[in-house]
């Protein structure tokens, strides 16, 4: 016993016992086996799934970004076309409005000219009617006045009318000479 005690007491603390080495190696082997058989494959699957999810997410994000850029370009093109179309419509509307304005002005001028011509014709007709009435009235007054001066009735209507017309014609030609 002293020998065992002496052997144990002479044991170097830096160098482990061979039994501990064997037991530690077996335990390490079992732990490595369990880790490699069950844990590492699960971890590898998890990592692979994570990588796939991240890479897939990146790819999906890139695709979504590309689609968004494509849509943006289409919308910009459509907006540009819409602006061009709006400008064309606006220009056509201005041209139409100018045409309508010119058409209305010409119609208004034509209507004004027609009204003025109708007014002139009406004035000329009224003037002629007034001149006729005045000739008749002046003739009647002249015959009455001459009858009073002469003292006899100038009843012969046709003769008196001819005399009056001749007198008025002479007045017209005399007034035209001045």
C-alpha positions as a printed Julia matrix, in Angstrom:
178×3 Matrix{Float64}:
    0.0     0.0      0.0
    2.75    2.23     0.7
    3.89    1.34    -2.69
    0.59    2.44    -4.21
    0.57    5.5     -2.06
    4.12    6.16    -3.02
    3.28    5.59    -6.66
    0.33    7.92    -6.46
    2.33   10.49    -4.66
    5.02   10.36    -7.29
    2.49   10.89   -10.05
    3.26   13.87   -12.29
    0.27   16.27   -12.38
    1.06   17.43   -15.9
    0.85   13.95   -17.46
   -2.66   12.43   -17.17
   -3.29    8.85   -16.2
   -3.75    6.38   -19.02
   -7.21    5.38   -17.76
   -8.37    8.99   -18.01
   -6.96    9.23   -21.5
   -8.82    6.12   -22.64
  -12.07    7.2    -20.99
  -11.74   10.75   -22.41
  -10.98    9.43   -25.91
  -14.03    7.11   -25.81
  -16.28    9.94   -24.53
  -14.85   12.28   -27.2
  -15.49    9.66   -29.88
  -19.1     9.16   -28.73
  -19.73   12.91   -28.62
  -18.13   13.32   -32.07
  -20.22   10.43   -33.43
  -23.47   11.92   -32.03
  -22.59   15.38   -33.29
  -21.64   14.12   -36.76
  -24.57   11.73   -37.07
  -27.4    13.92   -35.72
  -26.44   17.49   -34.94
  -24.17   18.52   -37.84
  -26.56   17.31   -40.57
  -29.4    19.24   -38.95
  -27.23   22.3    -38.61
  -26.1    21.9    -42.24
  -29.74   21.67   -43.37
  -30.61   24.76   -41.34
  -27.64   26.67   -42.77
  -28.48   25.51   -46.3
  -32.12   26.53   -45.85
  -31.01   29.89   -44.52
  -28.6    30.4    -47.41
  -31.3    29.38   -49.9
  -33.77   31.72   -48.24
  -31.3    34.59   -48.27
  -30.13   33.94   -51.83
  -33.71   33.33   -52.97
  -34.78   36.51   -51.22
  -32.0    38.38   -52.93
  -32.95   36.89   -56.3
  -36.62   37.66   -55.71
  -35.7    41.18   -54.63
  -33.57   41.61   -57.77
  -36.41   40.29   -59.94
  -38.89   42.55   -58.17
  -36.51   45.47   -58.63
  -36.1    44.65   -62.34
  -39.89   44.39   -62.76
  -40.37   47.64   -60.86
  -37.8    49.35   -63.09
  -39.5    47.95   -66.18
  -42.9    49.13   -64.96
  -41.44   52.52   -64.11
  -40.02   52.86   -67.61
  -43.37   51.81   -69.13
  -45.22   54.3    -66.96
  -42.75   57.03   -67.89
  -43.22   56.2    -71.57
  -47.0    56.22   -71.16
  -46.81   59.5    -69.26
  -44.67   60.98   -72.0
  -47.16   59.76   -74.62
  -50.03   61.16   -72.57
  -48.29   64.54   -72.29
  -47.63   64.56   -76.03
  -51.24   63.61   -76.72
  -52.5    66.28   -74.31
  -50.32   68.9    -76.02
  -51.62   67.79   -79.42
  -55.23   67.92   -78.22
  -54.62   71.33   -76.66
  -53.13   72.62   -79.93
  -56.05   71.18   -81.92
  -58.5    72.78   -79.49
  -56.76   76.15   -79.9
  -56.84   75.78   -83.69
  -60.51   74.77   -83.57
  -61.31   77.68   -81.28
  -59.52   80.09   -83.63
  -61.4    78.62   -86.6
  -64.71   78.94   -84.77
  -63.83   82.49   -83.76
  -62.97   83.43   -87.35
  -66.14   81.72   -88.59
  -68.27   83.58   -86.05
  -66.59   86.88   -86.95
  -67.23   86.34   -90.66
  -70.84   85.37   -89.98
  -71.25   88.44   -87.77
  -69.78   90.64   -90.54
  -72.08   89.07   -93.12
  -75.08   89.53   -90.83
  -74.07   93.13   -90.13
  -73.66   93.81   -93.86
  -77.03   92.21   -94.56
  -78.73   94.25   -91.84
  -77.09   97.46   -93.09
  -78.11   96.68   -96.69
  -81.66   95.89   -95.59
  -81.73   99.14   -93.6
  -80.47  101.11   -96.63
  -83.05   99.47   -98.87
  -85.78  100.22   -96.35
  -84.61  103.84   -96.03
  -84.55  104.21   -99.81
  -88.07  102.77  -100.05
  -89.3   105.07   -97.29
  -87.61  108.05   -98.96
  -89.31  107.21  -102.26
  -92.66  106.88  -100.48
  -92.14  110.17   -98.68
  -91.11  111.92  -101.91
  -94.22  110.55  -103.65
  -96.43  111.69  -100.79
  -94.75  115.1   -100.72
  -95.12  115.53  -104.51
  -98.75  114.71  -104.26
  -99.24  117.01  -101.29
  -97.18  119.85  -102.82
  -99.08  119.45  -106.07
 -102.43  119.64  -104.33
 -101.33  122.65  -102.3
  -99.93  124.36  -105.41
 -103.14  123.79  -107.37
 -105.24  125.09  -104.47
 -102.99  128.11  -104.1
 -102.99  128.79  -107.83
 -106.78  128.4   -107.86
 -107.1   130.95  -105.11
 -104.73  133.32  -106.87
 -106.4   132.94  -110.26
 -109.81  132.78  -108.68
 -111.08  129.77  -110.51
 -110.98  126.12  -109.76
 -108.41  124.07  -111.45
 -110.48  120.95  -111.36
 -108.96  119.14  -114.21
 -106.98  116.63  -112.24
 -104.89  115.22  -115.05
 -103.82  118.6   -116.32
 -103.01  119.92  -112.88
 -101.05  116.81  -112.03
  -98.98  117.13  -115.2
  -98.28  120.76  -114.4
  -97.23  119.9   -110.86
  -95.01  117.05  -112.0
  -93.34  119.28  -114.57
  -92.79  121.98  -111.96
  -91.24  119.51  -109.49
  -89.03  118.04  -112.21
  -87.79  121.51  -113.02
  -87.05  122.04  -109.35
  -85.14  118.73  -109.16
  -83.01  119.6   -112.19
  -82.41  123.11  -110.92
  -81.39  121.75  -107.51
  -79.04  119.25  -109.16
  -77.22  122.01  -111.06
  -76.24  123.91  -107.98
